[in-house]
Structures are given as structure tokens and as C-alpha cells.
Amino acid sequence: MPPFRITFNMASVKNHMPMLLLFLRRTMARLASVDMARFEKENPLVCVTTGMEHSGTTLASQLLNGHPRVASGVECGLLLSHIVDFHKIEPFYEWLCGDGWGRALLPQHREKLLKARSYAEAYCLLGRFKGLGQEDSRLRYIFTGSNLIYDKTPRYVYQLGRIAKK
């Protein structure tokens, strides 16, 4: 998990844009204070963003993607199952494998992901493999050039207790 825990109530984003911007500013400041070389090796996951649908998670995602070292923010869904069963979680596994998605995992990378021994290892693999299967060279450059990721999955909001333990 990230070296610090950040929470923000996404349900209130539309009504509290200044608070969201303050949250993002604090997140970026915390990122600046972390030993990034060690952090990126151990777990490139910066944060997990969740909230009710249409509550501003995509807006938060776009703002986080404004940081040059971050590229992700798509609905990963990895924490919804045990890693070995992740290929059964619809539609998230297909999104990870699809070309329109930033990660566009190659078949050999999918196998390695499903064999990860922990969520930290799985996120490290996602960080390492993201964008390598992307056909669009501009998107491949963006995703392979960033070294931090985050997981934006609104569906996590329905299982917060279980997700937080992972």
C-alpha cells in the first residue's frame, strides 16, 4: 500500500471543488517528501480513488494525471478479488487487457500478474508493464514514461472495509 493514507469523500466533490484541489495539492506535496526510488521499486501505487458513480472520481483522476510522474487512473478493480481469480472479474480484467486502456497488458504480462503473491507485487507488475502493449506510440510514451500509478475504481466504495484491509 502507499506509504501514507489519504482519504477524501468523493461524494462531495461537485459541491466542494476547493477542498478537492487542496486534497490534490497535499497529495502531491506528500509525494515530494517520499523516498521515491525506494517507493517505486516496492510499490508504485500512489493512492486508491473510489466513490459513488458520477461523484467526481474521473475529475480527481484527471487532476492526478496532470502530474508528470503519474499515469493511470483507470478502473483497475484488482482489489475486488483474490489475485489468482482476477481474470474472472468483469469487466475489469478485459479493461486491463484492452488496447484502448493505458495498460494494454500483453499475454505474458497477464500471466505474471495473476501469479503475483501479494497486491503490492501485483501493483508493481502493473506499474512495470503499463502501456507496453499500447499500439498508439504517443500513449505508450506517456504510460511507460511515468513511474507512479493509482487505482480509480468506484466499485470499491461498496466494499470499503474489505478493500482497506488489503
GULOBA-141788 format. One record per residue (C-alpha): residue in three letters; chain; y, x, z. Coordinates in steps of 0.001 Angstrom, whole numbers. Layout:
N
    aa   ch         v         u         w
   ALA    A         Y         X         Z
...
This chain:
166
    aa   ch         v         u         w
   MET    A         0         0         0
   PRO    A      3626      1061      -342
   PRO    A      4976      3492      2270
   PHE    A      7278       760      3515
   ARG    A      7052     -3007      3653
   ILE    A      9749     -5093      2000
   THR    A      9825     -8865      2136
   PHE    A     12168    -11295       509
   ASN    A     11885    -15061       300
   MET    A     11834    -15683     -3451
   ALA    A     12185    -19438     -2912
   SER    A     15828    -18876     -2031
   VAL    A     16744    -16543     -4895
   LYS    A     18607    -19026     -7045
   ASN    A     20825    -20011     -4150
   HIS    A     21262    -16535     -2718
   MET    A     21807    -14097     -5579
   PRO    A     23920    -11721     -3431
   MET    A     21005    -11434      -982
   LEU    A     18617    -10597     -3838
   LEU    A     20928     -7881     -5093
   LEU    A     21206     -6459     -1555
   PHE    A     17400     -6536     -1262
   LEU    A     17038     -4656     -4550
   ARG    A     19704     -2128     -3570
   ARG    A     17883     -1452      -285
   THR    A     14562     -1148     -2136
   MET    A     15988      1468     -4483
   ALA    A     17563      3333     -1542
   ARG    A     14214      3410       242
   LEU    A     12576      4706     -2915
   ALA    A     15066      7556     -2966
   SER    A     14094      8594       563
   VAL    A     10315      8695       -10
   ASP    A      8402     11883      -874
   MET    A      7833     10627     -4405
   ALA    A      5497     13390     -5601
   ARG    A      3000     12620     -2848
   PHE    A      3549      8865     -3097
   GLU    A      2986      8746     -6871
   LYS    A      -324     10600     -6511
   GLU    A     -1583      8443     -3670
   ASN    A      -336      5052     -4820
   PRO    A      2361      4314     -7418
   LEU    A      2693       699     -6206
   VAL    A      6276       166     -5059
   CYS    A      6039     -3458     -3976
   VAL    A      4312     -6775     -4466
   THR    A      6590     -9612     -5525
   THR    A      5470    -13186     -5017
   GLY    A      6994    -16630     -4673
   MET    A      6684    -20162     -5923
   GLU    A      6808    -20602     -9672
   HIS    A     10361    -20835    -11052
   SER    A     11803    -19351     -7862
   GLY    A     13260    -16150     -9307
   THR    A     10317    -13734     -9331
   THR    A     10928    -12950    -13000
   LEU    A     14596    -12254    -12304
   ALA    A     13629     -9901     -9471
   SER    A     11127     -8282    -11826
   GLN    A     13741     -7704    -14498
   LEU    A     16147     -6208    -11978
   LEU    A     13481     -3826    -10641
   ASN    A     12609     -2819    -14204
   GLY    A     16216     -1674    -14552
   HIS    A     15247      1416    -12544
   PRO    A     14264      4223    -14975
   ARG    A     11185      5216    -12962
   VAL    A      9754      1693    -12711
   ALA    A      7921      -225    -15420
   SER    A      5705     -3163    -14631
   GLY    A      6435     -6451    -13009
   VAL    A      3872     -8441    -14885
   GLU    A      1432    -10771    -13224
   CYS    A     -1400     -8439    -12314
   GLY    A     -3402    -10646     -9943
   LEU    A     -5512     -7719     -8784
   LEU    A     -5360     -8771     -5124
   LEU    A     -6834    -12226     -5843
   SER    A    -10418    -10954     -5775
   HIS    A    -12620     -8039     -4894
   ILE    A    -12011     -5282     -7430
   VAL    A    -15531     -5442     -8899
   ASP    A    -15020     -9164     -9614
   PHE    A    -11539     -8788    -11064
   HIS    A    -12802     -9306    -14630
   LYS    A    -13647    -12905    -13598
   ILE    A    -10087    -13744    -12514
   GLU    A     -8465    -15760    -15281
   PRO    A     -6018    -15230    -16908
   PHE    A     -5016    -12006    -15141
   TYR    A     -7762     -9727    -16410
   GLU    A     -7085    -10792    -20005
   TRP    A     -3384    -10128    -19495
   LEU    A     -4137     -6590    -18340
   CYS    A     -6226     -6017    -21443
   GLY    A     -3963     -7751    -23966
   ASP    A     -1726     -5783    -26291
   GLY    A      1390     -7813    -25555
   TRP    A      1261     -6663    -21961
   GLY    A      2665     -3371    -20782
   ARG    A      -588     -2008    -19523
   ALA    A     -2795     -2854    -22528
   LEU    A     -5830     -1259    -20873
   LEU    A     -8291       470    -23158
   PRO    A    -12000      -410    -22733
   GLN    A    -12882      2873    -20985
   HIS    A     -9967      2372    -18575
   ARG    A    -11086     -1192    -17774
   GLU    A    -14475       137    -16669
   LYS    A    -12858      2713    -14380
   LEU    A    -10560        65    -12881
   LEU    A    -13498     -2203    -11990
   LYS    A    -15260       741    -10284
   ALA    A    -12295      1593     -8022
   ARG    A    -13300      1930     -4365
   SER    A    -10026       566     -2966
   TYR    A     -6931     -1344     -4018
   ALA    A     -4880      1842     -3647
   GLU    A     -7205      3588     -6091
   ALA    A     -7057       600     -8463
   TYR    A     -3252       658     -8466
   CYS    A     -3307      4432     -9038
   LEU    A     -5519      3854    -12065
   LEU    A     -3217      1104    -13334
   GLY    A      -272      3456    -12931
   ARG    A     -2064      6226    -14808
   PHE    A     -3387      4033    -17645
   LYS    A      -427      1680    -18145
   GLY    A       785      1486    -21720
   LEU    A     -1764      3921    -23178
   GLY    A     -3314      1149    -25291
   GLN    A        51      -252    -26332
   GLU    A       399      -267    -30132
   ASP    A      4190      -529    -30096
   SER    A      5358      3100    -29722
   ARG    A      8635      2076    -28051
   LEU    A      6814        81    -25363
   ARG    A      4202      2825    -24952
   TYR    A      7024      5317    -24333
   ILE    A      8643      3047    -21712
   PHE    A      5414      2400    -19824
   THR    A      3964      5902    -19968
   GLY    A      7339      7430    -19074
   SER    A      7644      5530    -15801
   ASN    A      5735      6651    -12734
   LEU    A      6058      3629    -10430
   ILE    A      4696       117    -10752
   TYR    A      4866     -3153     -8881
   ASP    A      2753     -6270     -8943
   LYS    A      4563     -9545     -9615
   THR    A      2103    -12378     -9106
   PRO    A      3477    -15753     -7983
   ARG    A       -64    -16998     -7277
   TYR    A      -267    -14612     -4291
   VAL    A      2012    -16992     -2385
   TYR    A      -951    -19349     -1889
   GLN    A     -3000    -16618      -167
   LEU    A      -362    -14594      1670
   GLY    A     -2437    -13969      4791
   ARG    A     -5363    -12577      2821
   ILE    A     -3157    -10614       421
   ALA    A     -1206     -8964      3260
   LYS    A     -4447     -7612      4766
   LYS    A     -5311     -5813      1548
